[in-house]
Amino acid sequence: MFNNQVQDVEALENQWRSNPRWNGITRPYKAEDVVRLRGTVQVEHTLARLGAERLWNLLHHESYVAALGAMTGNQAIQQIEAGLQAIYISGWQVAADANLSGQMYPDQSLYPADSVPNLVRKINQALQRADQIHHAEGKNGKYWFAPMVADAEAGFGGNLNAFELMKGMVEAGAACVHFEDQLSSAKKCGHLGGKVLVSTTEAIQKLVAARLAADVMGVPTLIMARTDADSANLLTTDVDPRDREFCSGKRSAEGFFYVRNGVDAAIARGLAYAPYADLLWCETSKPNLEEAREFADGIHAKFPGKLLAYNCSPSFNWRKHLSAEEIARFQRELGAMGYKFQFITLAGFHALNYSMFDLARHYKTQGMTAYSQLQDAEFESEKLHHYSAVKHQRFVGTGYFDAVQNVISSGTASTTALAGSTETEQFHDLPIPPKASEPLHAAASGHD
C-alpha cells in the first residue's frame, strides 16, 4: 500500500476502536479492505452523514423517536412542520404508489430495486426546498433535514445486491437502512402469509454487506436488522446449526423446510444479528406489550442496551386488541423497554387515501361547500398550528424563485410571479419579492 493508504487504514482502525458509535459492532473484515475498495476519490455524502449522526443522537437522548411513513416530499414536509423528528420510508408504500415502474404492486419486491433510494432522494430534495424557502424568508428556527429510515426489503438478491442497494441509499441521503431475513425472491409483507426465511448465516452476510457499503462510502449509516421469524413458517435450508432447533423435519412442495415460528425463534435470530446491526426489529402479528417485552428481555439479557425498533402497524386492528387507555400508553411503555424507534409504516398511504376519499364523497353531494370546509380547516390549522400549505404557491417555492430572479436582475425583473398573484391578494401576509418598479427595500417591511 502507498503511504496515504496506510494512514487511511490507521485512521479508520483508530475510529472503530475509539469512537463510542461503534461499541458492540462486529466487522468481519479489516480496515484495509475498506480502504482498498474505496478508490482514489472519497465522495462526501453530506445528507446521509448528517442524518445518521442526528438519528444516533436522537435515539440516545429521546425516550423514543416516533415516525410516520411518507410517500411524497410534501407529506414529509408536513411531518416535519408538525414536529416529528424522523421519517420512515416504507417499501410497502413504494410498491403501492411510489415506484419507478409506475405500477401499483403488493409488497412482494416487484418494483425496481432503486425505487426506495429514488424516493429518499426525492424527499430530501423537497426538504431542501423547504429549508431554502424558510431561510430566504429569514426563518431559521426549524431543522428540516430529518433523518430517514429506509426499507431495503430483503436486499433484492444476494450479498452483492445488498451491497449496491446500500450504496444507493447512502447516495440518496438515508440515515438508517433496514434489511429483513426473508428470501428475496419470495419476499412478502410482514403481515402476509407464505414468508420464507433465509438461513441465519445468509441474513448476517447481508448485514455485513450493508455495513461494508456504508464504510466504503465513508458514512456512519445505521443498519437495522429485521426478523420475520415470529410468524414465518418456511426456511430455505437447515445448513446453519442455529436454525435446526426450529426445524420440524417436514418439507414443503418447493423443498423449503417447515419451521416452528414464534418469539423464541425471533429472539434467536435477533441475538445472532445483534453484533452486526445498530437496531433490531421483530415483525409481529398484533400489538402486544407482553410479547414485545419478551423479545426485548431476550435480547437485552445478552446485549444490554441494544436499540430496538417497533412497527406500530396499520395492519393491526388497534381497537380490537387494545383499549383506548392501552393505546394511549402503548408507545411510552415500548420506549421504556428499549424500543427507541417506533414507526407507523403505512401512515402516508392511509392518510392520503382516506383524506381524498372523504373530500370526494362530500364534494359529490355538496359541491364547493365541501371544498370550502376543507379550506376553512386549513385556515384554522394555519392560525393555530402554523400549517403552511394553504398558501400553495409560496409553499412550493414561487417566492423563493422570485428572489432568485431579483438577484439575477438586480431587482429589475418585471416577471416575478408571487407579487400581484391571486394568492398574494387573497391569502398572503408574508413579505413579497418586489416588482421591477419597486425599490428592493420595499419588501423588507412585511411580517410573518
PyMOL commands that set and color helices and strands:
alter all, ss='L'
color gray80, all
select helices_A, chain A and resi 3-18+20-22+31-38+46-61+73-81+91-97+115-136+159-172+184-186+200-217+241-244+263-276+289-300+318-321+324-337+347-366+368-385+392-395+398-408+422-426+440-445
alter helices_A, ss='H'
color red, helices_A
select strands_A, chain A and resi 65-69+86-89+148-151+176-180+196-197+222-227+234-235+247-251+257-259+279-282+307-311+339-344
alter strands_A, ss='S'
color yellow, strands_A
deselect
rebuild
show_as cartoon
